[in-house]
Amino acid sequence: MQENKKKQGIDDFGQGKIVSRRKNRKHDFKLALPLVVSQIINVLYNIVDRIYVGNMPEVGREALAGLGIAIPIIMIVSASAALFGSGGAPIASILLGEGKKEEARQTMMNSFVLLVAAGIFLTLVTLAFDAELLRLFGAEAEAMGYAKDYLDYYALGTVFVMISIGMTAFITAQGLSKIAMLSVSLGALLNIVLNPVFIYALGLGVKGAALASAVSQAASAVFALAFLSGKKPLRFGFRKFRFRKRTVVAIMALGVSPFIMNATGSLVQIVFNNQIGKYSGENYTLYINLISIMLSVTVIVLPLSVFVQGAAPFISYNYGSGRIDRVREAAWFLIKICLLYSLGFYMLICFPKSLRLYSIRTRSFWKLRLLISGYSSWEWPSSASKWPARTFSWS
């Protein structure tokens, strides 16, 4: 039985210790580690993206402000992908634990249809109402042109973003976190390479940054679908596909939590941007940049979410198998790891010399340190508790 599971590519989540100090012991939470690495790469490419834009000759300050205005809309796209991807993957994992492979596959295909439909809808809305959305989200004249250029080009790849984020979750649901890491890392590393080519070599500026992101996400999406189309328990394909209302409701019920958490981050930046537009006067672009950089740096908290999501298949499988003792053990382990991670990065932020890479002025540097320290003092400890809680909410 165990050999069959290995052939199929599934980890036997019901066996072995959750955490083992012996090197020859099975480490069930190895699922989370590759995903943490891939998310750190994602965080780096998010930061690098802004560094390239911020260092554009002559227009870097205004271009970075435009990117800061467009980012909340992009965060909503990621939140929508989490709604259907993170909502469906744990359900599929539980069904696999119960031995219901066809139902698990149907769940994945229902999620895929929802991801594509939502991606098309968001693309059309963004392209049709780009200027209105940007004004609503706090864009002023200085940044509007750059924000519109970035958003329009990024919107062309929205469907790929949805597929890349959403379907990679189903690779993890099968215990194949290393493959999921490759899928995410492929897009992230490609984005890092393409950014200077499109922005500087081809002279596309902000449009190049958006185009690099779209192409990179398309590469990740193709990789994920190609892998899932192979001989795996969750095999991609529309054979005997049934779009079920009950399945859709279950997916959205579980996915609403990560959607709200991601969308709330977007809402925070929208409020910041609008207040800055109202009260900053001639310092508008400066303060938009400070907020944008602050939020890009503080996303280093995201590996917490990925660590927990990487453990979700293990938790879901054992819940489906009735192993509540292993579920409880996992809960305490996750809380400890998240708290230690949060504390470590909060201490490191006291020495943020790398923030100068964004090409901000020296006299503004202390303001950025103050913003990040204040924001992090409540955001990271909060994240340390909310992500483990989210993992157990559906079970």
N, C-alpha and C positions, 0 to 999 in steps of 0.2 A: 504493500500500500504506500509506504513511504517512498519507495523507488519510483512508483508511478507519479507521485506528486512532484518529485524532482525532475522527472522527464517533462512534465507539463509546465515546469517553470514556477511552481507554487511553493513557497516556504511552508513548512509544517508548523504553523503558529501555535499549535497546541502542545508542542514538545519543547524541552530545554528550558534553561533559566532565562528570565527577562534580562538580567544583567549578570555577567559572569566575569570574575577576575582571572580565570584561567584561559590561556590563549587557545587551548584546544577545545574549549566549550563553545557551543552554539550561542550566538549573541542575537537574540530576537530583535533588539532595537537597532541592529545594523541597517534595517529598512530606513530609519530616519537619517542616518549619517550622510549617505549620498545626496539626499534631498537638501540637507542643511548646506552642504558644499555648493550645490547648484544654486540655491537661493542666495548664498553669499556672492556668487558670480553675478547673479541677476542684480543684486544690490550695487555691485561694483559698476556694472554697465549702466545702471540708472544714474549713478554719480558721474561716471566718465562722460555720459551723454551731455550733461550740463556743463562739465568742465570744457569740453570742446566748443560748445555754443558760447559759453561765457568768455572764451579767449579768442573769439572771432575778431579780427582787426577792425577797429573803429566803431563797429555796431554791436560788439559783444554784450554790452550792458543792456541795451534795448532788446536784443534777441533773447537773452536769458530771461528777461521779464516776460516776453511773449510766451516763452516755454513754460514759465511758472503759471501763467494764466490758463494755458491749454491743459496742463497736467491733471487738474480735477476732473475734466471730462474723460480723459484716458483712464483715470482711476475708476470711473463708473463702468467703463468697458471691462476692466479686470474684475470688478465686483460682480458684473453680470455673468462672466465666465465662471466665477466661483459659485454663483447661484445654481448653475446646472451641472458643473463639473464636480465640485466638492459636495454638492447635494446628492449626486447619483453614485459616486464612487464608493462611499462607505456602505450604501445599500447593496451594491453589487458584491462587495467583500463579505457582508453578512450572508448573503444568499449563497456565495461560494462555500462559506463555512458550514452552511446547512445542506450542502450537496446539490443545490438547485442551480446548475450551470446555465441552463437555457433562460431561466428567469433573470439571472445576473446579466446575461448577454442582452436580453431585451431591455433591461434597465439602461445599459450603456448606449444602445442605439436610440432609445428615447431621449437620453441626454444629448446625444449628438445632434439630433433633429432640432432640439430646443436651442442648442448653441448656434447652429447655422442660422436658424430663423431670427434669433435675437441679434446676431451679428449683422444680418442684412438690414434689419429694422434700424439698428443704431447707426449704420453707415448712411442710410437714406436721411435719417433725421439730422445727423451731423452735417452732411453736405448741403441740405436744404436750409438749415437754420444756423449755420456756423456763426455768422456775425451776431445774431440775436443771443445765442447761447454764450458767446464770449462776453458780450456786454452784461448779461445777467450774472456771469461769473466774475465780474470785476474788471474787465479790460477797459483801459483808457486809450486815448489816441496814440500815445507813444509806443504802446506795445501791441496794438490791435493788428497791424499788418503782419508782424512776425508770428503772433499767435494764430492768425487765420491761415497763414502759409503752412505752419506746422500741423495744425489740426486737420486741414483738408487732405494733406498727403498721408497723414497717419490713418485717416478714416478709410482710405483705400485698402488698408490691410486689416480692418476690424474683424472680418470673418476669420482670418488666419489667427489673429490674437485669441479669439474665442475658442477655436479648435485646439490651438497649442496649449493653452492653459487648462481647458476643460478636459481634453482627452488624455493628457499626461497623467491626470489623477487616476484614470482607469488602468494605466500601466502600474502605478504604485499599488492599486487595489489588489493586484495579483502577486504582490510581494517582490516585484521587479524594480526596486528603487534605483538600482544602478543604471538600468535602461532609462528610467525617468530622468535621472541626472544627466545622461547623455542628451536627451531630448531638449531639456532646458538649457544646458550648457552650450549646445550647438548654436542656438539662437543668440544667447548672450555674448559668446565669443565672436560670432560673426558680426554682431552689431558693433562691438568694439573695433573690429578691423575695418568695417565699412564706413564708420563715422568720419574719420579723417579723409577717406577717399571721396565720399560724396560732398562733405562740407567744404573741404579745402581744394583737393585736386580737381574736382569737377565744378567747383565754384557754385554749388547749389545752396550753400548757407543753411538756414533753418530748415528749408525744404529737404535738404540732403539728410539732416538728422532724422527727420520723420520717415523719409524713404528707407533709410538704413534700418530703422526699427521694423518697418512693414516687411521688408525682404527677409530680415532675420526671423521674424515670427512665422512667416510663410515656410521657411526652411524647417523650423521646429514642428509645425503642423504636419508637413509632409512626412517627416521622420516618424512622428507619433502614429499617424494613420497607417503608414507602411508597416510598422512593427506590429500594430494591433491586427493587421490583416493576415498575419502569419498564423501558424497552428498553435494558438494559445487558448486557455479556457474562456477568456473574453475575446472572442474573435470578431473583428469588425466585418460587417456585411449585412445586407438587407434581406437575407433569406428568411422567410417566414416572419418578417418584421410586422409588429403590431403596435400602433401608437395608442397607448392606453391612458385614459384619463386618471385612473387610480395611480399608475406609476408616476405620471407627471406631478400629481399632487404630493406624493411621497418625496419626490426629488426636490420640489420647491420648499416643502416643509422643513427638510433638513438643510437645504442650501440657503435659506433666508438668513440664518445666523452669520455665516461668512460674508454674505452679501451686505448686510447691514454694517458689519464691522469695517468692510472696505469702503462702502459708500459714506460712512461717517467720517472717515479720513478725508474724503473728497469735500464733504460739507464743511469741515473745519477750515480747509484751505480757501473755499469759496467765501466764507465769512471773513477770514483774514484779508483776502484780496479786496473785497468790497469796502471794508473799513479803511484799508490803506488808501483806496481811491477817494474816499470821502474826506479823510483828514490829513493826508501826507503832503498835499500841495506839490511843490516842485521836486520833492524827494520821492515821488511815486515809484520810479523805476528802481531806485536804491532799496526801498523797503520791500518791494515785491521780490527783488532778488534775495534779500536777506531771509524772507519767509520761505522762498522756494528752496534755497540752499539748506535751511534748517530742516525742512521736511524731507529733503533728499537724503540728508545725513541720518536723520532719525529712523529711516526705514531699515536700518540695521537690526531693528527689532523683529523684522519679518522672518528671519531664520527660526525664531521661536515657533511661529505658526507652522512652518514647514516641518520642524522636528516633530511637532505633535501630529501633523497630518501624516507624516511617514510612519508613525506608530499606530495610526488609526486602523489599517488593515489587520494588524495583530490584535488590537482591542476588539474590533468588530467580529473577527473570526472566533475569538474565545468567547465573546458574548453569545454568538450564535451557537456555539458548542456547549454552552452552559457552564463555562469555566469562570465563574464570577471572582474566584480567589485571584486569578491571574489578572483580571481586569482591575481589581483594587490595587494590586501590587504595581501595576503600570501607572495608575493615577498618581500615587505618591512619588514614583520615580520622575514622572513628567514635571510635577510641581517643583521638585528640588532642582532639576536641571534648568528650568525656566527662571527660577529665582537667582541661581548662580550666574547664569548668562546675563541677566538684566543688571545685576550688581557689578559684574566685570566691565561691561561697556559703559555704565554710568561713571565708573571711576576713570576710564580711558578718555572720556570726553573732556576731562579737565586739561588735557594736553592736545588740543585740536589743531596742531600745526598744519596738517594736510588741508585745512579749510582754505588756505591761501591759494591753493591750486585753482580755485574758482575765479581768480583774478579780481577779487574784491579789494576795495581801497583799504589801506592800513588803518585809517581813522575809523572805519566802520567795523573793523575786525572784532573789537571788544563787544559790540552790540550783538554780533552773531553768536559769540560764545555765551553771552547772557541768555539769548533766546533758546539756544539748544539746551543749556543746563536747566533752565526753568521748565521747558517742555518735557525733557527727559525725566525730570524728578517725579512726575506722576504717570507719564505714558508707559515707561518700561515696567515698573512694578505692576501696573494695571494689566499689561499684556501677559505678565508671568502667570497671572491667575485666570485670565479670560480664555486663553487658548486651551488649556486642559479642560476647562468647564465646557467649552464648545464641543470637544471631542466626545464627551459622555452624554451630551444633551439628547441625542436621538435615541441612543441605547436605553 
